[in-house]
């Protein structure tokens, strides 16, 4: 096996293929753990995730499980699509 050049990605194997090539839309039931991960999916700040989850009037599909934030990608996508229609 040859040595990789700096900045060169590792060879594509079946596990890396799943992560790199299969788009997130094909894996909609993916579990997102933590406010950082949820914020990255929604494109907002972590502070916004904390604010939304604390607001009972906000219907964002974020749950707290054992002091950790949790969401399903499919729920977040559906919520974003509904929010865009209501704007």
URDA-V55024 format. One record per pair of residues at least 12 apart in sequence whose C-alpha atoms are under 7 Angstrom apart, sorted by the first residue. I is the first residue (numbers start at 1). J is the second residue. D is the distance in Angstrom with one decimal. If there is no record, write none. Layout:
# URDA-V55024
i->{I | I}
j->{J | J}
d->{D | D}
This chain:
# URDA-V55024
i->{28 | 28 | 29 | 29 | 29 | 30 | 30 | 31 | 31 | 31 | 32 | 32 | 32 | 32 | 33 | 33 | 33 | 34 | 34 | 34 | 35 | 35 | 60 | 61 | 61}
j->{73 | 74 | 72 | 73 | 74 | 72 | 73 | 71 | 72 | 73 | 70 | 71 | 72 | 73 | 69 | 70 | 71 | 68 | 69 | 70 | 49 | 69 | 79 | 75 | 76}
d->{5.4 | 4.6 | 5.8 | 5.8 | 5.5 | 5.8 | 5.5 | 6.1 | 4.8 | 6.3 | 5.7 | 5.2 | 5.8 | 6.6 | 6.0 | 4.7 | 6.7 | 5.9 | 4.7 | 6.0 | 6.3 | 5.6 | 6.6 | 6.2 | 6.4}
